[in-house]
Amino acid sequence: MFQMQEYIQNGLSFYKLMNEISTSWLTVCSERGGIIIVWGVGGDEQLYLNEDTLYNLEKNIRGGIPVLLPISGKF
């Protein structure tokens, strides 16, 4: 079973999903296009993200995994 934690950091909303024993987790930032910014397994973080580009809204994000549902472009 998973748990969800919602929090705000530097003006952006984040959703952290983790299993009950905290051996795997991920964090999504919906306000930056629905991107997975943190992913960890077995107690080790597995994903690179340049946090300077995450919090600077004028820059493209470097790193992370975009969530492309239902499409990845304009209608």
PDB file as gemmi writes it, atoms N, CA and C in Angstrom:
CRYST1    1.000    1.000    1.000  90.00  90.00  90.00 P 1                      
ATOM      1  N   MET A   1       0.837  -1.176   0.000  1.00  0.00           N  
ATOM      2  CA  MET A   1       0.000   0.000   0.000  1.00  0.00           C  
ATOM      3  C   MET A   1       0.887   1.246   0.000  1.00  0.00           C  
ATOM      4  N   PHE A   2       0.440   2.273  -0.694  1.00  0.00           N  
ATOM      5  CA  PHE A   2       1.210   3.501  -0.799  1.00  0.00           C  
ATOM      6  C   PHE A   2       0.570   4.622   0.006  1.00  0.00           C  
ATOM      7  N   GLN A   3       1.400   5.568   0.398  1.00  0.00           N  
ATOM      8  CA  GLN A   3       0.959   6.765   1.088  1.00  0.00           C  
ATOM      9  C   GLN A   3       1.285   7.962   0.214  1.00  0.00           C  
ATOM     10  N   MET A   4       0.504   9.034   0.336  1.00  0.00           N  
ATOM     11  CA  MET A   4       0.771  10.251  -0.417  1.00  0.00           C  
ATOM     12  C   MET A   4       0.901  11.422   0.549  1.00  0.00           C  
ATOM     13  N   GLN A   5       1.905  12.254   0.289  1.00  0.00           N  
ATOM     14  CA  GLN A   5       2.134  13.446   1.082  1.00  0.00           C  
ATOM     15  C   GLN A   5       2.177  14.627   0.117  1.00  0.00           C  
ATOM     16  N   GLU A   6       1.419  15.669   0.403  1.00  0.00           N  
ATOM     17  CA  GLU A   6       1.412  16.874  -0.424  1.00  0.00           C  
ATOM     18  C   GLU A   6       2.110  17.989   0.340  1.00  0.00           C  
ATOM     19  N   TYR A   7       2.989  18.733  -0.362  1.00  0.00           N  
ATOM     20  CA  TYR A   7       3.668  19.849   0.298  1.00  0.00           C  
ATOM     21  C   TYR A   7       4.013  20.926  -0.726  1.00  0.00           C  
ATOM     22  N   ILE A   8       4.311  22.119  -0.215  1.00  0.00           N  
ATOM     23  CA  ILE A   8       4.695  23.263  -1.051  1.00  0.00           C  
ATOM     24  C   ILE A   8       6.111  23.662  -0.672  1.00  0.00           C  
ATOM     25  N   GLN A   9       6.934  23.866  -1.704  1.00  0.00           N  
ATOM     26  CA  GLN A   9       8.320  24.288  -1.492  1.00  0.00           C  
ATOM     27  C   GLN A   9       8.673  25.308  -2.552  1.00  0.00           C  
ATOM     28  N   ASN A  10       9.197  26.442  -2.152  1.00  0.00           N  
ATOM     29  CA  ASN A  10       9.570  27.534  -3.063  1.00  0.00           C  
ATOM     30  C   ASN A  10       8.423  27.914  -3.993  1.00  0.00           C  
ATOM     31  N   GLY A  11       7.197  27.873  -3.492  1.00  0.00           N  
ATOM     32  CA  GLY A  11       6.034  28.287  -4.271  1.00  0.00           C  
ATOM     33  C   GLY A  11       5.472  27.245  -5.221  1.00  0.00           C  
ATOM     34  N   LEU A  12       6.036  26.037  -5.255  1.00  0.00           N  
ATOM     35  CA  LEU A  12       5.561  24.967  -6.128  1.00  0.00           C  
ATOM     36  C   LEU A  12       4.947  23.848  -5.290  1.00  0.00           C  
ATOM     37  N   SER A  13       3.910  23.203  -5.836  1.00  0.00           N  
ATOM     38  CA  SER A  13       3.253  22.080  -5.155  1.00  0.00           C  
ATOM     39  C   SER A  13       3.905  20.765  -5.557  1.00  0.00           C  
ATOM     40  N   PHE A  14       4.101  19.889  -4.584  1.00  0.00           N  
ATOM     41  CA  PHE A  14       4.711  18.592  -4.808  1.00  0.00           C  
ATOM     42  C   PHE A  14       3.850  17.501  -4.189  1.00  0.00           C  
ATOM     43  N   TYR A  15       3.893  16.327  -4.807  1.00  0.00           N  
ATOM     44  CA  TYR A  15       3.190  15.151  -4.309  1.00  0.00           C  
ATOM     45  C   TYR A  15       4.211  14.029  -4.186  1.00  0.00           C  
ATOM     46  N   LYS A  16       4.387  13.531  -2.954  1.00  0.00           N  
ATOM     47  CA  LYS A  16       5.332  12.443  -2.713  1.00  0.00           C  
ATOM     48  C   LYS A  16       4.541  11.167  -2.465  1.00  0.00           C  
ATOM     49  N   LEU A  17       4.834  10.147  -3.248  1.00  0.00           N  
ATOM     50  CA  LEU A  17       4.223   8.826  -3.095  1.00  0.00           C  
ATOM     51  C   LEU A  17       5.288   7.871  -2.581  1.00  0.00           C  
ATOM     52  N   MET A  18       4.962   7.101  -1.553  1.00  0.00           N  
ATOM     53  CA  MET A  18       5.935   6.171  -0.991  1.00  0.00           C  
ATOM     54  C   MET A  18       5.230   4.920  -0.497  1.00  0.00           C  
ATOM     55  N   ASN A  19       5.962   3.802  -0.499  1.00  0.00           N  
ATOM     56  CA  ASN A  19       5.371   2.593   0.056  1.00  0.00           C  
ATOM     57  C   ASN A  19       5.452   2.663   1.573  1.00  0.00           C  
ATOM     58  N   GLU A  20       4.731   1.790   2.248  1.00  0.00           N  
ATOM     59  CA  GLU A  20       4.612   1.870   3.701  1.00  0.00           C  
ATOM     60  C   GLU A  20       5.933   1.700   4.437  1.00  0.00           C  
ATOM     61  N   ILE A  21       6.854   0.971   3.863  1.00  0.00           N  
ATOM     62  CA  ILE A  21       8.130   0.764   4.546  1.00  0.00           C  
ATOM     63  C   ILE A  21       9.229   1.686   4.007  1.00  0.00           C  
ATOM     64  N   SER A  22       8.850   2.629   3.167  1.00  0.00           N  
ATOM     65  CA  SER A  22       9.730   3.686   2.650  1.00  0.00           C  
ATOM     66  C   SER A  22      10.970   3.180   1.925  1.00  0.00           C  
ATOM     67  N   THR A  23      10.858   2.059   1.236  1.00  0.00           N  
ATOM     68  CA  THR A  23      11.992   1.589   0.446  1.00  0.00           C  
ATOM     69  C   THR A  23      11.908   2.063  -0.999  1.00  0.00           C  
ATOM     70  N   SER A  24      10.753   2.580  -1.403  1.00  0.00           N  
ATOM     71  CA  SER A  24      10.633   3.178  -2.733  1.00  0.00           C  
ATOM     72  C   SER A  24       9.727   4.396  -2.628  1.00  0.00           C  
ATOM     73  N   TRP A  25      10.022   5.409  -3.438  1.00  0.00           N  
ATOM     74  CA  TRP A  25       9.260   6.648  -3.398  1.00  0.00           C  
ATOM     75  C   TRP A  25       9.468   7.411  -4.698  1.00  0.00           C  
ATOM     76  N   LEU A  26       8.544   8.326  -4.966  1.00  0.00           N  
ATOM     77  CA  LEU A  26       8.710   9.271  -6.060  1.00  0.00           C  
ATOM     78  C   LEU A  26       8.001  10.555  -5.694  1.00  0.00           C  
ATOM     79  N   THR A  27       8.477  11.641  -6.280  1.00  0.00           N  
ATOM     80  CA  THR A  27       7.890  12.957  -6.058  1.00  0.00           C  
ATOM     81  C   THR A  27       7.581  13.577  -7.408  1.00  0.00           C  
ATOM     82  N   VAL A  28       6.362  14.130  -7.525  1.00  0.00           N  
ATOM     83  CA  VAL A  28       5.897  14.747  -8.764  1.00  0.00           C  
ATOM     84  C   VAL A  28       5.642  16.229  -8.512  1.00  0.00           C  
ATOM     85  N   CYS A  29       6.043  17.063  -9.467  1.00  0.00           N  
ATOM     86  CA  CYS A  29       5.737  18.494  -9.441  1.00  0.00           C  
ATOM     87  C   CYS A  29       4.765  18.775 -10.580  1.00  0.00           C  
ATOM     88  N   SER A  30       3.493  18.937 -10.239  1.00  0.00           N  
ATOM     89  CA  SER A  30       2.474  19.137 -11.271  1.00  0.00           C  
ATOM     90  C   SER A  30       2.562  20.513 -11.918  1.00  0.00           C  
ATOM     91  N   GLU A  31       3.023  21.503 -11.190  1.00  0.00           N  
ATOM     92  CA  GLU A  31       3.055  22.872 -11.715  1.00  0.00           C  
ATOM     93  C   GLU A  31       4.166  23.114 -12.730  1.00  0.00           C  
ATOM     94  N   ARG A  32       5.074  22.175 -12.857  1.00  0.00           N  
ATOM     95  CA  ARG A  32       6.123  22.274 -13.875  1.00  0.00           C  
ATOM     96  C   ARG A  32       5.887  21.262 -14.985  1.00  0.00           C  
ATOM     97  N   GLY A  33       4.614  20.982 -15.246  1.00  0.00           N  
ATOM     98  CA  GLY A  33       4.244  20.127 -16.364  1.00  0.00           C  
ATOM     99  C   GLY A  33       4.051  18.670 -15.996  1.00  0.00           C  
ATOM    100  N   GLY A  34       3.934  18.368 -14.737  1.00  0.00           N  
ATOM    101  CA  GLY A  34       3.759  16.976 -14.318  1.00  0.00           C  
ATOM    102  C   GLY A  34       5.031  16.188 -14.536  1.00  0.00           C  
ATOM    103  N   ILE A  35       6.061  16.499 -13.773  1.00  0.00           N  
ATOM    104  CA  ILE A  35       7.354  15.839 -13.951  1.00  0.00           C  
ATOM    105  C   ILE A  35       7.744  15.124 -12.661  1.00  0.00           C  
ATOM    106  N   ILE A  36       8.247  13.902 -12.814  1.00  0.00           N  
ATOM    107  CA  ILE A  36       8.772  13.177 -11.662  1.00  0.00           C  
ATOM    108  C   ILE A  36      10.160  13.749 -11.384  1.00  0.00           C  
ATOM    109  N   ILE A  37      10.322  14.333 -10.196  1.00  0.00           N  
ATOM    110  CA  ILE A  37      11.583  15.007  -9.890  1.00  0.00           C  
ATOM    111  C   ILE A  37      12.471  14.191  -8.964  1.00  0.00           C  
ATOM    112  N   VAL A  38      11.879  13.219  -8.268  1.00  0.00           N  
ATOM    113  CA  VAL A  38      12.641  12.350  -7.374  1.00  0.00           C  
ATOM    114  C   VAL A  38      12.098  10.941  -7.533  1.00  0.00           C  
ATOM    115  N   TRP A  39      12.994   9.964  -7.628  1.00  0.00           N  
ATOM    116  CA  TRP A  39      12.609   8.553  -7.658  1.00  0.00           C  
ATOM    117  C   TRP A  39      13.676   7.781  -6.908  1.00  0.00           C  
ATOM    118  N   GLY A  40      13.254   6.996  -5.940  1.00  0.00           N  
ATOM    119  CA  GLY A  40      14.197   6.230  -5.155  1.00  0.00           C  
ATOM    120  C   GLY A  40      13.731   4.804  -4.950  1.00  0.00           C  
ATOM    121  N   VAL A  41      14.686   3.892  -4.871  1.00  0.00           N  
ATOM    122  CA  VAL A  41      14.409   2.471  -4.662  1.00  0.00           C  
ATOM    123  C   VAL A  41      15.464   1.932  -3.700  1.00  0.00           C  
ATOM    124  N   GLY A  42      15.017   1.129  -2.748  1.00  0.00           N  
ATOM    125  CA  GLY A  42      15.952   0.489  -1.828  1.00  0.00           C  
ATOM    126  C   GLY A  42      16.756   1.466  -0.987  1.00  0.00           C  
ATOM    127  N   GLY A  43      16.208   2.644  -0.742  1.00  0.00           N  
ATOM    128  CA  GLY A  43      16.904   3.638   0.063  1.00  0.00           C  
ATOM    129  C   GLY A  43      17.866   4.522  -0.703  1.00  0.00           C  
ATOM    130  N   ASP A  44      18.033   4.301  -2.018  1.00  0.00           N  
ATOM    131  CA  ASP A  44      18.943   5.104  -2.840  1.00  0.00           C  
ATOM    132  C   ASP A  44      18.168   5.882  -3.886  1.00  0.00           C  
ATOM    133  N   GLU A  45      18.473   7.173  -4.004  1.00  0.00           N  
ATOM    134  CA  GLU A  45      17.855   7.993  -5.043  1.00  0.00           C  
ATOM    135  C   GLU A  45      18.453   7.621  -6.394  1.00  0.00           C  
ATOM    136  N   GLN A  46      17.598   7.458  -7.411  1.00  0.00           N  
ATOM    137  CA  GLN A  46      18.023   6.954  -8.713  1.00  0.00           C  
ATOM    138  C   GLN A  46      17.958   7.986  -9.836  1.00  0.00           C  
ATOM    139  N   LEU A  47      17.461   9.169  -9.568  1.00  0.00           N  
ATOM    140  CA  LEU A  47      17.138  10.114 -10.631  1.00  0.00           C  
ATOM    141  C   LEU A  47      17.899  11.417 -10.464  1.00  0.00           C  
ATOM    142  N   TYR A  48      18.426  11.944 -11.581  1.00  0.00           N  
ATOM    143  CA  TYR A  48      19.109  13.235 -11.570  1.00  0.00           C  
ATOM    144  C   TYR A  48      18.114  14.352 -11.851  1.00  0.00           C  
ATOM    145  N   LEU A  49      18.244  15.455 -11.127  1.00  0.00           N  
ATOM    146  CA  LEU A  49      17.468  16.660 -11.401  1.00  0.00           C  
ATOM    147  C   LEU A  49      18.290  17.867 -10.980  1.00  0.00           C  
ATOM    148  N   ASN A  50      18.414  18.843 -11.863  1.00  0.00           N  
ATOM    149  CA  ASN A  50      19.069  20.100 -11.533  1.00  0.00           C  
ATOM    150  C   ASN A  50      18.023  20.992 -10.869  1.00  0.00           C  
ATOM    151  N   GLU A  51      18.107  21.160  -9.551  1.00  0.00           N  
ATOM    152  CA  GLU A  51      17.096  21.913  -8.813  1.00  0.00           C  
ATOM    153  C   GLU A  51      17.054  23.386  -9.194  1.00  0.00           C  
ATOM    154  N   ASP A  52      18.175  23.954  -9.657  1.00  0.00           N  
ATOM    155  CA  ASP A  52      18.162  25.355 -10.088  1.00  0.00           C  
ATOM    156  C   ASP A  52      17.192  25.568 -11.240  1.00  0.00           C  
ATOM    157  N   THR A  53      17.118  24.612 -12.159  1.00  0.00           N  
ATOM    158  CA  THR A  53      16.199  24.762 -13.288  1.00  0.00           C  
ATOM    159  C   THR A  53      14.763  24.441 -12.888  1.00  0.00           C  
ATOM    160  N   LEU A  54      14.557  23.660 -11.840  1.00  0.00           N  
ATOM    161  CA  LEU A  54      13.203  23.366 -11.370  1.00  0.00           C  
ATOM    162  C   LEU A  54      12.544  24.617 -10.813  1.00  0.00           C  
ATOM    163  N   TYR A  55      13.242  25.365  -9.995  1.00  0.00           N  
ATOM    164  CA  TYR A  55      12.653  26.519  -9.316  1.00  0.00           C  
ATOM    165  C   TYR A  55      12.704  27.805 -10.130  1.00  0.00           C  
ATOM    166  N   ASN A  56      13.493  27.858 -11.201  1.00  0.00           N  
ATOM    167  CA  ASN A  56      13.543  29.022 -12.079  1.00  0.00           C  
ATOM    168  C   ASN A  56      12.553  28.793 -13.218  1.00  0.00           C  
ATOM    169  N   LEU A  57      11.398  29.452 -13.159  1.00  0.00           N  
ATOM    170  CA  LEU A  57      10.331  29.217 -14.127  1.00  0.00           C  
ATOM    171  C   LEU A  57      10.669  29.691 -15.538  1.00  0.00           C  
ATOM    172  N   GLU A  58      11.753  30.440 -15.692  1.00  0.00           N  
ATOM    173  CA  GLU A  58      12.156  30.903 -17.018  1.00  0.00           C  
ATOM    174  C   GLU A  58      13.071  29.891 -17.726  1.00  0.00           C  
ATOM    175  N   LYS A  59      13.511  28.861 -17.010  1.00  0.00           N  
ATOM    176  CA  LYS A  59      14.402  27.860 -17.598  1.00  0.00           C  
ATOM    177  C   LYS A  59      13.661  26.553 -17.827  1.00  0.00           C  
ATOM    178  N   ASN A  60      14.138  25.768 -18.805  1.00  0.00           N  
ATOM    179  CA  ASN A  60      13.645  24.405 -18.995  1.00  0.00           C  
ATOM    180  C   ASN A  60      14.263  23.508 -17.932  1.00  0.00           C  
ATOM    181  N   ILE A  61      13.497  22.551 -17.460  1.00  0.00           N  
ATOM    182  CA  ILE A  61      13.981  21.641 -16.433  1.00  0.00           C  
ATOM    183  C   ILE A  61      15.002  20.680 -17.026  1.00  0.00           C  
ATOM    184  N   ARG A  62      16.104  20.495 -16.307  1.00  0.00           N  
ATOM    185  CA  ARG A  62      17.142  19.533 -16.717  1.00  0.00           C  
ATOM    186  C   ARG A  62      17.064  18.350 -15.765  1.00  0.00           C  
ATOM    187  N   GLY A  63      16.707  17.203 -16.319  1.00  0.00           N  
ATOM    188  CA  GLY A  63      16.568  15.997 -15.522  1.00  0.00           C  
ATOM    189  C   GLY A  63      15.102  15.673 -15.282  1.00  0.00           C  
ATOM    190  N   GLY A  64      14.865  14.664 -14.467  1.00  0.00           N  
ATOM    191  CA  GLY A  64      13.505  14.258 -14.169  1.00  0.00           C  
ATOM    192  C   GLY A  64      12.911  13.391 -15.273  1.00  0.00           C  
ATOM    193  N   ILE A  65      11.660  12.976 -15.053  1.00  0.00           N  
ATOM    194  CA  ILE A  65      10.919  12.165 -16.014  1.00  0.00           C  
ATOM    195  C   ILE A  65       9.579  12.835 -16.271  1.00  0.00           C  
ATOM    196  N   PRO A  66       9.316  13.317 -17.481  1.00  0.00           N  
ATOM    197  CA  PRO A  66       8.018  13.934 -17.754  1.00  0.00           C  
ATOM    198  C   PRO A  66       6.900  12.892 -17.753  1.00  0.00           C  
ATOM    199  N   VAL A  67       5.766  13.282 -17.182  1.00  0.00           N  
ATOM    200  CA  VAL A  67       4.578  12.435 -17.202  1.00  0.00           C  
ATOM    201  C   VAL A  67       3.752  12.886 -18.401  1.00  0.00           C  
ATOM    202  N   LEU A  68       3.645  12.053 -19.419  1.00  0.00           N  
ATOM    203  CA  LEU A  68       3.058  12.440 -20.697  1.00  0.00           C  
ATOM    204  C   LEU A  68       1.671  11.824 -20.891  1.00  0.00           C  
ATOM    205  N   LEU A  69       0.763  12.088 -19.994  1.00  0.00           N  
ATOM    206  CA  LEU A  69      -0.588  11.551 -20.114  1.00  0.00           C  
ATOM    207  C   LEU A  69      -1.599  12.671 -20.218  1.00  0.00           C  
ATOM    208  N   PRO A  70      -2.555  12.623 -21.085  1.00  0.00           N  
ATOM    209  CA  PRO A  70      -2.768  11.597 -22.096  1.00  0.00           C  
ATOM    210  C   PRO A  70      -1.960  11.844 -23.365  1.00  0.00           C  
ATOM    211  N   ILE A  71      -1.444  13.084 -23.575  1.00  0.00           N  
ATOM    212  CA  ILE A  71      -0.631  13.362 -24.773  1.00  0.00           C  
ATOM    213  C   ILE A  71       0.547  14.235 -24.351  1.00  0.00           C  
ATOM    214  N   SER A  72       1.510  14.399 -25.249  1.00  0.00           N  
ATOM    215  CA  SER A  72       2.685  15.201 -24.920  1.00  0.00           C  
ATOM    216  C   SER A  72       2.787  16.487 -25.709  1.00  0.00           C  
ATOM    217  N   GLY A  73       1.752  16.846 -26.433  1.00  0.00           N  
ATOM    218  CA  GLY A  73       1.814  18.071 -27.240  1.00  0.00           C  
ATOM    219  C   GLY A  73       0.491  18.804 -27.243  1.00  0.00           C  
ATOM    220  N   LYS A  74       0.390  19.762 -28.148  1.00  0.00           N  
ATOM    221  CA  LYS A  74      -0.846  20.538 -28.269  1.00  0.00           C  
ATOM    222  C   LYS A  74      -1.934  19.698 -28.908  1.00  0.00           C  
ATOM    223  N   PHE A  75      -3.167  20.073 -28.620  1.00  0.00           N  
ATOM    224  CA  PHE A  75      -4.304  19.402 -29.239  1.00  0.00           C  
ATOM    225  C   PHE A  75      -4.433  19.784 -30.695  1.00  0.00           C  
TER     226      PHE A  75                                                      
END                                                                             
